[in-house]
């Protein structure tokens, strides 16, 4: 009886202290969401040679997978006028008047600081059918900045333009045209931007000469060209009316950069050189017997050596004295060399004999 009561007491004690198990439930799920410990996500480093992710949505226009452009491969005579570093309080509105009068569309790569200062000019650019594009916030050398700094430069400008116009820009141009390949991939991944460079540079930033700027633009423009210029210089604005007039007379049409990218086609592969790719047929191989037969003349064939007969009237050839004396000196030197070699050989034989067993 005592044993039974002690067993029951032990069972009651164990049942009161044992943990409760809930089968089929995740213990972590019992923790409330707002009290769960936060886990910090560590960003993965961007590899310098990381490939373009195939699932990324490409920016509008342009050949698939292409991230940067200096010009476009198109059919027709379209070109893109581009203007950097604005907007400018006086020059940009004057340029807009010129473009409107000529019926020309252009692309403005704006600097964020100026965009914040002149939002009304941005609104006019959009209202008149031109394109706005990102040119950084303070015009630094982006290639020398960190990834976060490049992102900040572009993001601040993007937000300034979006706030002023409601437009989300699709393309960018790095100041000085300097942007590394990994940075271009990062810019495309973060903003959807394609990097726009140029193939026509009139160097209007260097030479403040309207006539020179016009001459360079007209001389260098080709179908698919992206023409660089700056709407912060008065001389550049002065060059635009004659340059547009001459290019229009040549049959060029002016479009925005995004419109030009939409016309871009993949460059066809170079045609092979017909001379280099031509295969020469190898000569038929002869059997060994045939080769020997062709090399050895038959008994019936007579090999005649050509006879060289001197002319009848030809006088006997005389050897010049200098040549005769040279020949004699040469022969005497040869004899002395031979004698030395013979003496040397005898000397060697004598030494060998002396060094041999006695």
NUFI-467294 format. One record per residue (C-alpha): residue number from 1; residue in three letters; x, y, z. Coordinates in pm, 1 decimal, padded with zeros to 6 digits. Layout:
// NUFI-467294
+-----+-----+----------+----------+----------+
|   n | res |        u |        v |        w |
+-----+-----+----------+----------+----------+
| NUM | ALA |        X |        Y |        Z |
...
+-----+-----+----------+----------+----------+
This chain:
// NUFI-467294
+-----+-----+----------+----------+----------+
|   n | res |        u |        v |        w |
+-----+-----+----------+----------+----------+
|   1 | UNK |  00000.0 |  00000.0 |  00000.0 |
|   2 | UNK |  00278.7 |  00234.6 |  00086.6 |
|   3 | UNK |  00451.5 |  00149.7 | -00242.8 |
|   4 | UNK |  00131.4 |  00228.7 | -00442.4 |
|   5 | UNK |  00080.8 |  00564.6 | -00273.3 |
|   6 | UNK |  00442.7 |  00664.9 | -00328.1 |
|   7 | UNK |  00418.8 |  00573.9 | -00698.5 |
|   8 | UNK |  00103.3 |  00781.5 | -00741.2 |
|   9 | UNK |  00271.1 |  01076.9 | -00569.7 |
|  10 | UNK |  00573.1 |  01048.3 | -00798.3 |
|  11 | UNK |  00352.3 |  01043.3 | -01110.9 |
|  12 | UNK |  00163.2 |  01353.7 | -00993.4 |
|  13 | UNK |  00491.2 |  01535.7 | -00933.7 |
|  14 | UNK |  00625.8 |  01451.8 | -01281.5 |
|  15 | UNK |  00301.4 |  01555.9 | -01456.7 |
|  16 | UNK |  00306.4 |  01898.7 | -01294.3 |
|  17 | UNK |  00668.1 |  01978.4 | -01396.0 |
|  18 | UNK |  00692.2 |  01822.6 | -01751.7 |
|  19 | UNK |  00683.4 |  02061.9 | -02052.8 |
|  20 | UNK |  00383.9 |  02070.2 | -02285.1 |
|  21 | UNK |  00456.2 |  01961.2 | -02646.7 |
|  22 | UNK |  00248.5 |  02083.4 | -02943.9 |
|  23 | UNK |  00300.2 |  01849.0 | -03234.6 |
|  24 | UNK |  00275.1 |  01983.4 | -03590.0 |
|  25 | UNK |  00333.7 |  02348.9 | -03493.3 |
|  26 | UNK |  00644.8 |  02560.4 | -03553.3 |
|  27 | UNK |  00771.7 |  02696.8 | -03220.7 |
|  28 | UNK |  00889.4 |  03016.2 | -03394.2 |
|  29 | UNK |  00536.3 |  03086.1 | -03518.2 |
|  30 | UNK |  00418.0 |  03126.5 | -03163.8 |
|  31 | UNK |  00622.2 |  03449.1 | -03133.9 |
|  32 | UNK |  00417.6 |  03760.6 | -03226.2 |
|  33 | UNK |  00528.8 |  03932.2 | -03549.4 |
|  34 | UNK |  00589.1 |  04270.8 | -03393.4 |
|  35 | UNK |  00809.6 |  04120.3 | -03120.4 |
|  36 | UNK |  01020.9 |  03897.9 | -03349.5 |
|  37 | UNK |  01385.4 |  04006.0 | -03361.6 |
|  38 | UNK |  01472.4 |  04203.8 | -03678.3 |
|  39 | UNK |  01730.8 |  04048.4 | -03906.2 |
|  40 | UNK |  01952.2 |  04294.5 | -04091.6 |
|  41 | UNK |  01992.0 |  04211.8 | -04460.9 |
|  42 | UNK |  02349.5 |  04247.3 | -04581.7 |
|  43 | UNK |  02364.2 |  04366.8 | -04946.8 |
|  44 | UNK |  02563.2 |  04147.2 | -05179.4 |
|  45 | UNK |  02869.2 |  04311.3 | -05335.5 |
|  46 | UNK |  02844.7 |  04396.5 | -05704.7 |
|  47 | UNK |  03100.1 |  04205.5 | -05901.7 |
|  48 | UNK |  03306.2 |  04401.5 | -06151.7 |
|  49 | UNK |  03239.7 |  04145.1 | -06422.6 |
|  50 | UNK |  02884.7 |  04051.3 | -06327.0 |
|  51 | UNK |  02670.3 |  03977.0 | -06634.8 |
|  52 | UNK |  02350.0 |  04165.4 | -06709.1 |
|  53 | UNK |  02057.6 |  03987.8 | -06544.5 |
|  54 | UNK |  01829.7 |  03849.7 | -06812.0 |
|  55 | UNK |  01513.2 |  03915.1 | -06609.9 |
|  56 | UNK |  01572.1 |  04289.8 | -06598.2 |
|  57 | UNK |  01331.1 |  04494.0 | -06802.0 |
|  58 | UNK |  01523.3 |  04683.3 | -07069.6 |
|  59 | UNK |  01470.6 |  05054.0 | -07114.6 |
|  60 | UNK |  01250.0 |  05159.6 | -07401.0 |
|  61 | UNK |  01410.0 |  05153.8 | -07741.2 |
|  62 | UNK |  01741.7 |  05022.9 | -07860.9 |
|  63 | UNK |  01878.8 |  04679.5 | -07926.8 |
|  64 | UNK |  01811.1 |  04425.5 | -07653.0 |
|  65 | UNK |  02092.2 |  04392.0 | -07401.7 |
|  66 | UNK |  02272.0 |  04707.3 | -07514.2 |
|  67 | UNK |  02338.3 |  04947.3 | -07226.3 |
|  68 | UNK |  02524.1 |  05238.7 | -07386.1 |
|  69 | UNK |  02513.7 |  05425.8 | -07715.3 |
|  70 | UNK |  02738.0 |  05668.7 | -07898.4 |
|  71 | UNK |  02527.6 |  05653.2 | -08214.2 |
|  72 | UNK |  02261.0 |  05429.8 | -08364.6 |
|  73 | UNK |  02246.4 |  05201.2 | -08664.5 |
|  74 | UNK |  01932.6 |  05313.1 | -08844.1 |
|  75 | UNK |  01763.6 |  05332.4 | -09179.5 |
|  76 | UNK |  01696.0 |  05689.2 | -09281.4 |
|  77 | UNK |  01855.6 |  06021.9 | -09194.4 |
|  78 | UNK |  01750.6 |  06086.3 | -08835.3 |
|  79 | UNK |  01986.4 |  06252.4 | -08586.4 |
|  80 | UNK |  01949.0 |  06360.2 | -08223.6 |
|  81 | UNK |  02042.9 |  06704.9 | -08096.4 |
|  82 | UNK |  02137.5 |  06693.5 | -07727.0 |
|  83 | UNK |  02209.1 |  06976.1 | -07483.8 |
|  84 | UNK |  02393.8 |  06932.7 | -07153.0 |
|  85 | UNK |  02430.3 |  07116.4 | -06820.6 |
|  86 | UNK |  02108.9 |  07320.9 | -06826.7 |
|  87 | UNK |  01862.0 |  07451.5 | -06780.2 |
|  88 | UNK |  02003.0 |  07802.3 | -06810.9 |
|  89 | UNK |  01794.5 |  08103.7 | -06719.0 |
|  90 | UNK |  01848.3 |  08294.5 | -07047.3 |
|  91 | UNK |  02002.6 |  08054.8 | -07299.7 |
|  92 | UNK |  01763.3 |  07760.8 | -07263.1 |
|  93 | UNK |  01443.4 |  07961.6 | -07322.6 |
|  94 | UNK |  01605.9 |  08124.6 | -07626.3 |
|  95 | UNK |  01705.9 |  07781.6 | -07756.6 |
|  96 | UNK |  01350.9 |  07656.4 | -07706.6 |
|  97 | UNK |  01225.7 |  07946.2 | -07920.8 |
|  98 | UNK |  01468.0 |  07848.0 | -08199.6 |
|  99 | UNK |  01370.2 |  07480.9 | -08185.5 |
| 100 | UNK |  01000.9 |  07564.9 | -08183.8 |
| 101 | UNK |  01035.1 |  07789.7 | -08487.1 |
| 102 | UNK |  01226.7 |  07521.0 | -08677.5 |
| 103 | UNK |  00995.8 |  07240.4 | -08568.1 |
| 104 | UNK |  01285.5 |  07045.6 | -08416.8 |
| 105 | UNK |  01275.5 |  06810.1 | -08117.7 |
| 106 | UNK |  01580.0 |  06773.7 | -07892.3 |
| 107 | UNK |  01695.8 |  06607.8 | -07570.9 |
| 108 | UNK |  01805.6 |  06803.2 | -07262.4 |
| 109 | UNK |  02045.2 |  06633.3 | -07019.3 |
| 110 | UNK |  01978.7 |  06844.8 | -06713.2 |
| 111 | UNK |  02185.3 |  06895.4 | -06398.8 |
| 112 | UNK |  01984.4 |  06846.9 | -06080.4 |
| 113 | UNK |  02093.9 |  07172.6 | -05916.8 |
| 114 | UNK |  01970.6 |  07372.3 | -06214.4 |
| 115 | UNK |  01655.1 |  07163.8 | -06242.0 |
| 116 | UNK |  01563.8 |  07254.1 | -05885.2 |
| 117 | UNK |  01631.9 |  07621.6 | -05955.6 |
| 118 | UNK |  01431.7 |  07644.4 | -06281.6 |
| 119 | UNK |  01134.9 |  07405.8 | -06265.7 |
| 120 | UNK |  00928.7 |  07624.5 | -06501.0 |
| 121 | UNK |  01185.2 |  07577.5 | -06779.9 |
| 122 | UNK |  01163.2 |  07201.2 | -06727.8 |
| 123 | UNK |  00786.4 |  07219.1 | -06765.9 |
| 124 | UNK |  00821.0 |  07413.8 | -07090.7 |
| 125 | UNK |  01072.6 |  07159.8 | -07227.2 |
| 126 | UNK |  00823.9 |  06879.2 | -07169.1 |
| 127 | UNK |  00524.0 |  07079.3 | -07293.5 |
| 128 | UNK |  00694.7 |  07148.4 | -07627.7 |
| 129 | UNK |  00769.5 |  06781.2 | -07695.0 |
| 130 | UNK |  01135.6 |  06758.5 | -07601.0 |
| 131 | UNK |  01295.3 |  06490.8 | -07383.3 |
| 132 | UNK |  01447.2 |  06532.7 | -07038.2 |
| 133 | UNK |  01739.9 |  06315.0 | -06931.1 |
| 134 | UNK |  01963.5 |  06279.3 | -06626.7 |
| 135 | UNK |  02308.2 |  06443.1 | -06617.4 |
| 136 | UNK |  02379.7 |  06402.4 | -06241.5 |
| 137 | UNK |  02303.8 |  06649.1 | -05965.4 |
| 138 | UNK |  02625.2 |  06852.7 | -05932.8 |
| 139 | UNK |  02824.2 |  06742.2 | -06243.1 |
| 140 | UNK |  03100.1 |  06538.7 | -06072.2 |
| 141 | UNK |  03320.8 |  06277.1 | -06232.4 |
| 142 | UNK |  03097.7 |  05976.5 | -06161.6 |
| 143 | UNK |  03367.7 |  05725.4 | -06252.3 |
| 144 | UNK |  03565.5 |  05834.1 | -05943.3 |
| 145 | UNK |  03271.4 |  05802.3 | -05701.8 |
| 146 | UNK |  03145.6 |  05508.9 | -05499.7 |
| 147 | UNK |  02835.6 |  05318.6 | -05600.6 |
| 148 | UNK |  02623.7 |  05486.2 | -05333.2 |
| 149 | UNK |  02743.7 |  05833.2 | -05437.9 |
| 150 | UNK |  02660.5 |  05768.3 | -05802.8 |
| 151 | UNK |  02316.5 |  05645.6 | -05700.9 |
| 152 | UNK |  02261.3 |  05959.1 | -05491.1 |
| 153 | UNK |  02366.0 |  06190.8 | -05776.2 |
| 154 | UNK |  02120.0 |  06031.8 | -06016.7 |
| 155 | UNK |  01840.9 |  05979.8 | -05766.7 |
| 156 | UNK |  01830.6 |  06342.6 | -05653.4 |
| 157 | UNK |  01808.8 |  06464.3 | -06012.3 |
| 158 | UNK |  01549.0 |  06201.7 | -06098.8 |
| 159 | UNK |  01330.4 |  06310.1 | -05808.1 |
| 160 | UNK |  01370.3 |  06680.9 | -05889.4 |
| 161 | UNK |  01253.3 |  06631.2 | -06247.6 |
| 162 | UNK |  00974.7 |  06397.3 | -06141.7 |
| 163 | UNK |  00850.4 |  06652.3 | -05887.9 |
| 164 | UNK |  00858.2 |  06942.6 | -06134.9 |
| 165 | UNK |  00715.9 |  06768.1 | -06441.5 |
| 166 | UNK |  00578.6 |  06428.1 | -06342.9 |
| 167 | UNK |  00819.5 |  06273.4 | -06596.1 |
| 168 | UNK |  01028.7 |  05967.2 | -06507.9 |
| 169 | UNK |  01345.3 |  05995.3 | -06715.5 |
| 170 | UNK |  01464.3 |  05693.9 | -06916.5 |
| 171 | UNK |  01823.9 |  05780.1 | -07012.2 |
| 172 | UNK |  02131.5 |  05943.7 | -06861.5 |
| 173 | UNK |  02463.1 |  06088.1 | -06970.5 |
| 174 | UNK |  02760.9 |  06085.4 | -06732.0 |
| 175 | UNK |  02952.3 |  06414.5 | -06700.6 |
| 176 | UNK |  03261.4 |  06405.1 | -06922.5 |
| 177 | UNK |  03129.1 |  06079.8 | -07067.0 |
| 178 | UNK |  03308.0 |  05887.5 | -06789.5 |
| 179 | UNK |  03127.8 |  05586.5 | -06643.7 |
| 180 | UNK |  03274.7 |  05241.2 | -06591.8 |
| 181 | UNK |  03110.5 |  04927.1 | -06725.3 |
| 182 | UNK |  03007.6 |  04801.6 | -06378.3 |
| 183 | UNK |  02859.6 |  05145.9 | -06304.8 |
| 184 | UNK |  02660.2 |  05134.5 | -06626.7 |
| 185 | UNK |  02514.1 |  04801.3 | -06525.2 |
| 186 | UNK |  02434.1 |  04936.6 | -06180.7 |
| 187 | UNK |  02264.9 |  05246.6 | -06325.1 |
| 188 | UNK |  02056.0 |  05031.6 | -06556.7 |
| 189 | UNK |  01959.2 |  04795.2 | -06274.9 |
| 190 | UNK |  01865.6 |  05074.5 | -06030.4 |
| 191 | UNK |  01697.2 |  05325.3 | -06262.2 |
| 192 | UNK |  01640.6 |  05150.3 | -06595.8 |
| 193 | UNK |  01868.8 |  05411.8 | -06754.5 |
| 194 | UNK |  02068.5 |  05349.8 | -07067.7 |
| 195 | UNK |  02393.7 |  05544.4 | -07091.0 |
| 196 | UNK |  02404.7 |  05792.5 | -07377.8 |
| 197 | UNK |  02733.9 |  05924.4 | -07512.9 |
| 198 | UNK |  02790.6 |  06090.8 | -07853.3 |
| 199 | UNK |  02971.6 |  06066.1 | -08185.0 |
| 200 | UNK |  02965.8 |  06436.2 | -08277.3 |
| 201 | UNK |  03141.5 |  06681.5 | -08045.1 |
| 202 | UNK |  03179.8 |  07036.8 | -08178.0 |
| 203 | UNK |  03376.3 |  07122.5 | -07861.6 |
| 204 | UNK |  03148.8 |  07418.4 | -07798.9 |
| 205 | UNK |  03256.3 |  07403.7 | -07435.3 |
| 206 | UNK |  03614.7 |  07472.5 | -07544.0 |
| 207 | UNK |  03576.2 |  07706.0 | -07841.9 |
| 208 | UNK |  03321.8 |  07981.7 | -07788.3 |
| 209 | UNK |  03288.9 |  08037.1 | -08161.7 |
| 210 | UNK |  02942.9 |  08000.2 | -08318.9 |
| 211 | UNK |  03078.6 |  07960.5 | -08672.9 |
| 212 | UNK |  03314.2 |  07683.4 | -08565.6 |
| 213 | UNK |  03040.8 |  07501.9 | -08372.2 |
| 214 | UNK |  02811.6 |  07512.5 | -08675.0 |
| 215 | UNK |  03087.0 |  07392.9 | -08908.5 |
| 216 | UNK |  03179.7 |  07098.4 | -08686.9 |
| 217 | UNK |  02821.5 |  06982.0 | -08641.9 |
| 218 | UNK |  02743.2 |  06999.6 | -09014.1 |
| 219 | UNK |  03067.4 |  06828.0 | -09115.2 |
| 220 | UNK |  03045.0 |  06539.0 | -08867.5 |
| 221 | UNK |  02673.8 |  06454.5 | -08858.4 |
| 222 | UNK |  02577.0 |  06115.0 | -09002.4 |
| 223 | UNK |  02251.2 |  05918.3 | -09001.4 |
| 224 | UNK |  02203.0 |  05793.6 | -08644.8 |
| 225 | UNK |  02438.7 |  06052.2 | -08493.5 |
| 226 | UNK |  02402.5 |  06177.5 | -08137.0 |
| 227 | UNK |  02522.1 |  06538.5 | -08139.6 |
| 228 | UNK |  02667.0 |  06683.4 | -07820.6 |
| 229 | UNK |  02633.2 |  07050.9 | -07728.1 |
| 230 | UNK |  02567.9 |  07269.8 | -07422.8 |
| 231 | UNK |  02279.3 |  07511.8 | -07376.4 |
| 232 | UNK |  02468.8 |  07708.6 | -07111.9 |
| 233 | UNK |  02685.2 |  07883.4 | -07375.2 |
| 234 | UNK |  02550.8 |  08173.7 | -07580.5 |
| 235 | UNK |  02773.6 |  08088.5 | -07877.4 |
| 236 | UNK |  02619.9 |  07742.3 | -07893.0 |
| 237 | UNK |  02271.3 |  07890.9 | -07912.4 |
| 238 | UNK |  02392.2 |  08128.2 | -08186.8 |
| 239 | UNK |  02517.1 |  07829.1 | -08388.9 |
| 240 | UNK |  02189.1 |  07637.3 | -08382.0 |
| 241 | UNK |  01980.6 |  07823.1 | -08647.2 |
| 242 | UNK |  02236.8 |  07789.2 | -08930.1 |
| 243 | UNK |  02333.3 |  07435.5 | -08826.6 |
| 244 | UNK |  01970.5 |  07318.9 | -08823.9 |
| 245 | UNK |  01906.8 |  07490.0 | -09156.5 |
| 246 | UNK |  02202.6 |  07322.3 | -09331.0 |
| 247 | UNK |  02130.8 |  06979.7 | -09185.4 |
| 248 | UNK |  01764.9 |  07007.1 | -09284.1 |
| 249 | UNK |  01869.6 |  07099.8 | -09639.8 |
| 250 | UNK |  02080.1 |  06780.9 | -09645.3 |
| 251 | UNK |  01772.6 |  06576.2 | -09560.6 |
| 252 | UNK |  01834.6 |  06512.9 | -09190.9 |
| 253 | UNK |  01541.9 |  06474.3 | -08952.4 |
| 254 | UNK |  01566.2 |  06565.1 | -08585.1 |
| 255 | UNK |  01434.6 |  06327.4 | -08316.9 |
| 256 | UNK |  01481.3 |  06278.1 | -07944.2 |
| 257 | UNK |  01737.1 |  06028.1 | -07819.2 |
| 258 | UNK |  01470.9 |  05778.4 | -07709.3 |
| 259 | UNK |  01311.7 |  05801.2 | -08054.0 |
| 260 | UNK |  01651.1 |  05738.9 | -08211.4 |
| 261 | UNK |  01711.2 |  05435.6 | -07987.3 |
| 262 | UNK |  01378.3 |  05292.7 | -08100.5 |
| 263 | UNK |  01509.4 |  05301.7 | -08459.5 |
| 264 | UNK |  01837.2 |  05129.9 | -08371.2 |
| 265 | UNK |  01903.3 |  04793.4 | -08533.8 |
| 266 | UNK |  02171.7 |  04538.3 | -08453.9 |
| 267 | UNK |  02484.3 |  04593.7 | -08658.6 |
| 268 | UNK |  02504.4 |  04315.3 | -08919.0 |
| 269 | UNK |  02813.3 |  04095.1 | -08905.2 |
| 270 | UNK |  03091.4 |  04175.7 | -09145.4 |
| 271 | UNK |  03077.1 |  03982.4 | -09471.2 |
| 272 | UNK |  03364.1 |  03735.9 | -09511.3 |
| 273 | UNK |  03640.0 |  03823.6 | -09753.4 |
| 274 | UNK |  03576.2 |  03614.6 | -10068.0 |
| 275 | UNK |  03947.8 |  03603.1 | -10149.4 |
| 276 | UNK |  04053.0 |  03497.1 | -09800.1 |
| 277 | UNK |  03768.2 |  03246.0 | -09762.5 |
| 278 | UNK |  03820.9 |  03085.8 | -10103.6 |
| 279 | UNK |  03943.7 |  02728.6 | -10061.1 |
| 280 | UNK |  04215.2 |  02614.0 | -10297.0 |
| 281 | UNK |  04177.1 |  02261.8 | -10426.2 |
| 282 | UNK |  04479.6 |  02051.4 | -10332.7 |
| 283 | UNK |  04682.2 |  01908.5 | -10616.6 |
| 284 | UNK |  04618.8 |  01539.3 | -10680.9 |
| 285 | UNK |  04869.0 |  01317.8 | -10503.6 |
| 286 | UNK |  05082.2 |  01096.6 | -10722.8 |
| 287 | UNK |  05174.3 |  00746.9 | -10627.0 |
| 288 | UNK |  05532.6 |  00688.5 | -10522.9 |
| 289 | UNK |  05597.4 |  00486.8 | -10837.0 |
| 290 | UNK |  05460.6 |  00765.2 | -11054.6 |
| 291 | UNK |  05683.9 |  01019.2 | -10878.5 |
| 292 | UNK |  05993.0 |  00805.1 | -10928.2 |
| 293 | UNK |  05898.6 |  00742.4 | -11288.8 |
| 294 | UNK |  05848.7 |  01113.5 | -11351.0 |
| 295 | UNK |  06182.5 |  01200.0 | -11189.4 |
| 296 | UNK |  06395.0 |  00934.0 | -11368.8 |
| 297 | UNK |  06417.4 |  00970.1 | -11745.3 |
| 298 | UNK |  06364.7 |  00658.8 | -11952.8 |
| 299 | UNK |  06646.6 |  00495.4 | -12150.8 |
| 300 | UNK |  06496.4 |  00610.0 | -12478.1 |
| 301 | UNK |  06508.9 |  00969.8 | -12362.7 |
| 302 | UNK |  06838.8 |  01142.6 | -12415.8 |
| 303 | UNK |  06942.7 |  01424.6 | -12192.8 |
| 304 | UNK |  07124.0 |  01680.1 | -12394.4 |
| 305 | UNK |  07330.6 |  01940.1 | -12218.7 |
| 306 | UNK |  07308.4 |  02282.1 | -12371.5 |
| 307 | UNK |  07614.5 |  02368.3 | -12571.7 |
| 308 | UNK |  07750.4 |  02713.8 | -12517.2 |
| 309 | UNK |  07960.8 |  02820.1 | -12808.8 |
| 310 | UNK |  08162.5 |  03133.8 | -12797.3 |
| 311 | UNK |  08131.2 |  03372.2 | -13087.8 |
| 312 | UNK |  08380.8 |  03315.0 | -13367.5 |
| 313 | UNK |  08514.2 |  03665.2 | -13353.9 |
| 314 | UNK |  08542.1 |  03673.4 | -12973.4 |
| 315 | UNK |  08887.8 |  03739.9 | -12840.6 |
| 316 | UNK |  09032.3 |  03527.3 | -12558.5 |
| 317 | UNK |  08939.9 |  03663.1 | -12221.7 |
| 318 | UNK |  09222.8 |  03827.8 | -12027.7 |
| 319 | UNK |  09240.9 |  03809.8 | -11652.4 |
| 320 | UNK |  09317.9 |  04147.2 | -11493.0 |
| 321 | UNK |  09641.8 |  04170.9 | -11307.4 |
| 322 | UNK |  09472.4 |  04270.1 | -10983.4 |
| 323 | UNK |  09249.1 |  03963.6 | -10995.7 |
| 324 | UNK |  09551.1 |  03745.2 | -11082.8 |
| 325 | UNK |  09749.8 |  03878.0 | -10788.6 |
| 326 | UNK |  09445.7 |  03838.0 | -10560.2 |
| 327 | UNK |  09407.4 |  03478.3 | -10666.9 |
| 328 | UNK |  09778.0 |  03411.4 | -10598.1 |
| 329 | UNK |  09760.1 |  03568.2 | -10252.6 |
| 330 | UNK |  09444.9 |  03369.3 | -10176.2 |
| 331 | UNK |  09606.7 |  03042.9 | -10282.2 |
| 332 | UNK |  09920.6 |  03115.6 | -10077.7 |
| 333 | UNK |  09709.0 |  03196.1 | -09769.4 |
| 334 | UNK |  09515.2 |  02873.3 | -09814.7 |
| 335 | UNK |  09842.8 |  02679.3 | -09828.0 |
| 336 | UNK |  09964.9 |  02844.7 | -09505.6 |
| 337 | UNK |  09638.7 |  02762.7 | -09328.9 |
| 338 | UNK |  09663.8 |  02401.6 | -09445.7 |
| 339 | UNK |  10024.6 |  02382.0 | -09327.6 |
| 340 | UNK |  09929.0 |  02518.3 | -08984.8 |
| 341 | UNK |  09645.8 |  02269.7 | -08957.1 |
| 342 | UNK |  09886.2 |  01988.1 | -09051.9 |
| 343 | UNK |  10147.5 |  02106.7 | -08799.9 |
| 344 | UNK |  09879.8 |  02141.9 | -08534.1 |
| 345 | UNK |  09765.1 |  01793.0 | -08601.6 |
| 346 | UNK |  10115.5 |  01658.7 | -08572.7 |
| 347 | UNK |  10163.9 |  01849.6 | -08248.0 |
| 348 | UNK |  09848.0 |  01700.4 | -08108.5 |
| 349 | UNK |  09960.3 |  01355.9 | -08211.9 |
| 350 | UNK |  10297.2 |  01412.7 | -08041.5 |
| 351 | UNK |  10127.6 |  01523.0 | -07718.5 |
| 352 | UNK |  09900.8 |  01225.9 | -07732.2 |
| 353 | UNK |  10192.2 |  00994.0 | -07782.0 |
| 354 | UNK |  10385.5 |  01153.8 | -07493.7 |
| 355 | UNK |  10088.9 |  01132.9 | -07259.3 |
| 356 | UNK |  10022.2 |  00771.5 | -07351.2 |
| 357 | UNK |  10146.6 |  00461.5 | -07160.2 |
| 358 | UNK |  10520.7 |  00413.0 | -07165.9 |
+-----+-----+----------+----------+----------+
